[in-house]
Amino acid sequence: MLNYLLSFITGAVISVMVIFNTELGAVTTTEISTMVNQIVGIIALTLLMFVFRKNKELCPKRVKSHWYMYFGGIFGLFILTFNFYTVIEIGATLSMALAVFGQSATGLFFDLTGLFGMEKKRITKQKWISLAVSFLGILLMSLLSGGSFKPAFLLMGFAAGALTMTQMIYNSTFAKAKGPLFSARQNVISGLVGIVLFSFIVKPQESIKAISILPSIPFYLIVGGGLLAVWVVACTNIVIPKIPAVYSALLLSAGQLLASLILDYFIYSTFSFALLLGTVVMLIGMILSFLSDKKAIS
């Protein structure tokens, strides 16, 4: 039961992590927020690698891997940027709903194509219906919320979810060769290199100014996003594989959606009946997907 509970909590933590990164980006820049997040992650993961250096599951003997597997952090730069703008423009609930939908749709795509070495699977009719129901939930949120129907940001939210699923599959392949903690740290290192180059080549003055105000920002806001990211990495790589994938997918998504609904109410004061209705419809869609997956493996 503890593993199931941690899966749900991890989904909720993802939503809280996005809010931390968004709020830090709002007072600095989205690039500096990403940079700080990556630095905190590197420090925390390095400490974890030292503490668990003798654990064969977390720090196994490393084998050779393709050079391009070391650059998974590039996905994270786009994900963090997309999350920042979507939360600001359309709210946390709709942003996370779009991300969850993007993850589901991309997961189906990988099942159909077998990309990144994934096993090809036949998609059942019930699976397509569940995706359609989830899409209906998105429509209800965006069309009935008033002011939330912004096509560019809706696509951006979907893209964040699609890239998240792609990154997860990409990193899991790398983790098989290098171990989950090394894979996670290298993912953050490559992301940090990318965002530093971008920040100081494209926006040097803005970046320097944003860094100069970091000492005046509350410490919890600076380290919060990075530490929560480490929690997410640890749970998705260690705890979640211990339970059936159909359960972890449902619990993660439910945690993200429900936490986002609460965050919108308490932080952004954007709670509405449309968001609640859309969330319920999306949860129904995910339950249908869960039942389809469970039937397929039973």
N, C-alpha and C positions, 0 to 999 in steps of 0.2 A: 504493500500500500504506500510505503514511503516513496518508492520510485515513481508511482503514478502521481502522487501529490507534488513531487519535485518537477515533474513534467509540466503540470498545470502552472505551478509557480514560475517556472522558467518562461512560459509564454507571457505571463503578466510582467515579468522582469524585462522582457524585450520591449514592451510598451513604455515602461518607466525609463529604460535606457534611452529610448528615442527622445523622450521629453527632456532628459538631462542634456543630451547633445544639442537639442534644438534651443533650449534656454541659454546654454553657454554660447552657441552660435549667434543668438540674438544680441548678446551684449559684447561680443567680439566680432568674429566673422565665422562663417561656416567652415572655412579652411582651417582657421586656428583652432576651432572646436574639435575638428577631426584630428589635427596634429596633436593636441593635448590628450585626446582620447587614445591615440595610438601609443604615445609615450608611456602613459599610465599602464596600458595593457602590456607593453614590453617589460616594464619593471615587474609587474605582478606575475606574469608568466615565467619570467626568468627565476623569480623566487620559488615558484611552484616546481619548476624543473629541478632546482637544487634540493628542495625538500623531498621530492619524490624520485630522486635520481636512481634509486635502487629498485623502484617499482617497474617490473617488466611490462606491465600493461600500459602505464603512462609514458614510460621512457624506455621502450624496447631497443634492441640493437638495430641501428639504422642500416638500410640497404640503399643502393643507388636509385635515383629517380631522375626523370627528364628535367632539363634545366628550366623549362617554362613553368613547371609546377611551383617554382619558388616565387611566383608573382601573383598569387591569388588575391593579395591585398588591393590590387587595382579595382577589383569588383567593389570592395568596401568603400572606396572613395565615392563612387557613383551612388551607392546605396545610402550613405550618410547624407550626401548632398540632396538627393531626391527626398529623403525623409524630412529633412529640414524644411524645404519649401512646401511640401504637401501639408505638414502639420500646421505651419503658419497660415496657409491659404484655405485649407478645407477642414482643419481640425484633426485631432488624434484618432477619433473613432473611425471616420471614413478613410483616413490614411492607412490605418492598420487593417481595415477591412479590405482595401484594395491590395495591400501587401499580401495578405492571406490568400486572396483570390489569385493574385499573380503567382504565388508559390504553388497553388493547386494546379493552375493551368499549365505551368511550366513542368511540374511533375508529370502530368499526363503526356506532355510533349516528349519528355525523356523516356517515358514508358513506351511510347509509340515508335520512337526512332532508335533507341538503344545507344544514344550518344554517351561519351565518357565511359564506355564499357558497361553501361547499365543493361540489365536484362530486358529484352523486349517483352512487352506484355500486351495481351488483348484487352482493350478497353470495353467494359460492359455497358449496356444501355443505361443501367442504373447509375453508373459513374457519370455519364454525360448529363443525365437528368439532375444529379446532385450539383454539377457545375453550373447548370442553367438556373437552378434555384438560388445558388450563391450569387450569381450575377443579378438576379432579380432583387436580392437584398441590397446590392450596390446601387441599383437604380432607385430603389425606394429612398435610400439615404441621400443620394445626390439630388434627386428631383424634388423631394418633399421637404428638404431641410431649408430651402430658401437661401440662395447665394452660394450653395455648395457645388452647383453644376458648372464646373470650370474644366472643360475638356483637356486642356494642356496639363493641368495638375492631376486630373484623374489618370491620364496616361502615365504621368510621372510616378504616381503611387503604385500603379500596376507594374511598371518597370522595376521599381524598388523590390517588389516581391519576386519578380521573375529573376532578377540578378541575385537575390538572396538564395533562392533554390539552386541556381547555377553554381554559386560560390560554395554552398554546402556540399554539393556533389563533387566539385572540383577539389575542395579541401579534404574530403573524406578519402579520396583516392590518394592524395599526398600523405595523409595520416597513416595509411596502411604501410607506407615505406619508411616513414620517419617517426611515427608516434604522434598521438593527438596533441601533446603540449608543444613539441617542436614545430609541428605543422601550424598550430595556432600562432605561435610566436613569429614564425617566418611570414605568415600571412599579414601580421601587424607591421613587421619591419618593412616589407615591400610597400605596404600602404603608406607608411610614414615617409619613405623616400619619395614616393610619388607626390604626396601632398606638399612636402617641403619644396620640391622643385617647382611645382605649379604655383605655390604661394609667392615665392620670392622671385619668380620670373615674370609672372603675369600681374600680380598685385603686391609689389614689394612695399610700397608706402602704407597701404591698408594693413598688411600683415604685421609690419613693425609697430604700428600704432596699436593694433589689437593686442600684441604681446605685451606692450608696455602697461596695459591696464589690467593684466592678469592678477597682479598682487592685490588689487582692490576687490577682486571677486571672491565670494565665499568659497572656502576650501572644498566643501562638499560638492559644490557645483563643478569645480575643476576636476575632481577625481571620480565623481559619481559615475559618469558614463563609461569610463574605462574599466572601473572595478566591476560594474554590472556586466560589461561585455565579457570579462573573464569568467564570471558566473555562468553566463550563457554558453560559452565555449566548453567549460568544464562539464556542465550538465548534458549538453547535446552530445558530447564525445564519450562521456563516461556512464552517466545514469540512464539516459534515454534508450541506448541500445540494449539495456537489460530487460526492456518490456517490448511487446509486439509493436511494430511500426504503426499499425492501424490505430492503436491507442495513443501512442505518443503524438502522432500528427493531429488527432482530434483534440487532445488535451492542450497542446501548444497553441493551436489556433483559438480554442475557446478562451484560454488565458489571455491571449493578446487582445481579443475583441472585448471581453468583459472589463479588463483593466483599462482599456482605452476609453470605454464608455464612462467609467468612474473618473478618470483623469480629465476628460472633457468637462464633466460636471463641476469638479472642484477647482480646476486650474483655469480653464478657458471659459467657463460658464456658457457652454454651447450645447448643453444637453437638450434634446427634443424628442418628441414622440416618434418622429421619423427615424432618428438614429436608433432608438430602441427597437422599433419595428424592423428596420433593416438588419440589425444585429441578430434578432430572433430568427429572421428568415435565413440569414447566412448560417446560423448554428444548425438550423434544420437541414440545410444543404450539406453541411459537413457531416452531420449524423447519417444522412443517406449515403454519403461517400464512405463513411466508416463501416456501415452495414454491408456495402458492396465489397469492400476490401476484406472484411471479416469472412464473408461468404466465400470469397475466392480462395482463402487460405485454409478454410475449414474442411 
